[in-house]
Amino acid sequence: MPHGLLTIDCGAVVRNWRRLCEIHASGAVAAVLKADAYGLGAAPIARALRDAGCRHFFVATVEEGEALRAILGEGPMVAVLGGFPAGKHPGLTPVLNSLDDIKAHSGPAILHVDSGMARLGLSAGELEKLAEDPTPLEGIELLFVMTHLAVAEDPQHPLNLAQLNRFNEACLRLPRARRSIANSSGIFLGPRFGSELARPGAALYGINPTPGRPNPMEQVFTLSGQVLQRREIAAGQTVGYGGTWLATRPSRIATIGIGYADGLPRALEGRLKGRYRGQEFPLVGRVSMDLMTFDVTGIKGLKPGRWIEIIGPHQDADSLAAMAGTIGYELLTSLGRRFRRDYLPA
Ligand SMILES: *Cc1c(COP(=O)(O)O)cnc(C)c1O
C-alpha cells in the first residue's frame, strides 16, 4: 500500500481546458500531455479531454505518442514535439524541426519554426533555403506551422513581440497553413498571440500561467502522505538528520511516508506546511528519502493511518515549488512514481 496519495480531478482539468478555449477565441486549444501529463497520468486526463471535445494532443516522444494513440483511439491528432525518427509511425503526426526532418517525411505534419527559443525548429538559414527552393515541402501536408515562445510568462518582455514578428515573417515565406503559437502563458498575452491552435500544458494542470498575478486556473490535484508513526519528544531533543530542528518544548511529531525520492525537495525544510482537517502545522527537520516529520503538537485526531495534506487548498504546487526554488512544472513532473493516483471523473 503506497504511503502517498495523489487525487486528481479530471473535471477540474476539463474546466481549465474550457476556460482556455474561451480566452483563446482565435482558434482551437490542444492539450500538451508530455511526461505523462506533467506527472499526473496521461490516460485518464486524455480520455476526459477527448470526451470534452479536445481534438489535438501533443507529446514529447514517439513512445508517448503510441501510448496516447492507444488510449484515445482513432480521431484526435497526436503530435510528437521532439525528434520524430524517420520511419512509419502510423497515427502520429510529426513536428518537423529541420530541413532534414522535412526531407525525411511525407504526409501530414506540423512545421516548427524557431523564432527565438533556439532549441528546436527551423533556423532562419533553413527557412531561407526553403523559401528559395520549396521542393522538400512537396510531399508534405502542412497541418500547422508552429513556433514556441520563450518568455510568455513575462508579458512585458520584448522577446514576445520579437518572436511574433519573426514568426509572422516566416509564415509569409511558407505555404499558407494554419498557425500554432501560444503555450499556457501565451494564451494570456492577448489576441495578437492568438492562432488557429494554442498548445497549453501547465495551465490545464492548475499551474499559474500568469505568475505574479492571481491564478486564473483551478487547482486539479491534492497530495497527501499517510502518518506511519506519532511520537512524543522532550524539550531539548532534535528531529531528523543533522539534528537541525530542536524541540523547545515537549512536542508531538508525526512521520509520513513521503520524501525526496517522491519528488519533494529537501529545500522544503523549514517552509512546508502540513494540513489535517483544517489545522496547519510545520514540517520540522530534514526531508529524508522516504520520510518527512511534522510538529503536530496540539493537533487533534492525527493518529497513524491518517493522511496529512501537503498540496491542496492551503498550499498549491506553485507555492511549494517557490519554497524549493523551482517552478510548478518541475515539481509536478518529479512527483513520485510510487504514489497512488486516484482520479475523480469529469
Ligand atoms: C511543453 C510545450 C508546450 C506547453 O507549454 P506550457 O507552458 O506547459 O503550456 C507547448 N509547446 C511546446 C513546443 C512545448 O514544448
The ligand as an SDF file (V2000), in Angstrom:
LIG
                    3D

 15 15  0  0  0  0  0  0  0  0999 V2000
    5.7960   21.9490  -23.3530 C   0  0  0  0  0  0  0  0  0  0  0  0
    5.3970   22.6730  -24.5620 C   0  0  0  0  0  0  0  0  0  0  0  0
    4.1730   23.3450  -24.6060 C   0  0  0  0  0  0  0  0  0  0  0  0
    3.2980   23.5110  -23.3840 C   0  0  0  0  0  0  0  0  0  0  0  0
    3.8530   24.5110  -22.5600 O   0  0  0  0  0  0  0  0  0  0  0  0
    3.1530   25.0010  -21.2200 P   0  0  0  0  0  0  0  0  0  0  0  0
    3.9970   26.1300  -20.7740 O   0  0  0  0  0  0  0  0  0  0  0  0
    3.1800   23.8480  -20.2860 O   0  0  0  0  0  0  0  0  0  0  0  0
    1.7690   25.4020  -21.5780 O   0  0  0  0  0  0  0  0  0  0  0  0
    3.7860   23.9130  -25.8160 C   0  0  0  0  0  0  0  0  0  0  0  0
    4.5850   23.8410  -26.9120 N   0  0  0  0  0  0  0  0  0  0  0  0
    5.7830   23.2270  -26.8810 C   0  0  0  0  0  0  0  0  0  0  0  0
    6.6140   23.2000  -28.1050 C   0  0  0  0  0  0  0  0  0  0  0  0
    6.2350   22.6350  -25.7140 C   0  0  0  0  0  0  0  0  0  0  0  0
    7.4250   22.0430  -25.6730 O   0  0  0  0  0  0  0  0  0  0  0  0
  1  2  1  0
  2  3  1  0
  2 14  2  0
  3  4  1  0
  3 10  2  0
  4  5  1  0
  5  6  1  0
  6  7  2  0
  6  8  1  0
  6  9  1  0
 10 11  1  0
 11 12  2  0
 12 13  1  0
 12 14  1  0
 14 15  1  0
M  END
$$$$
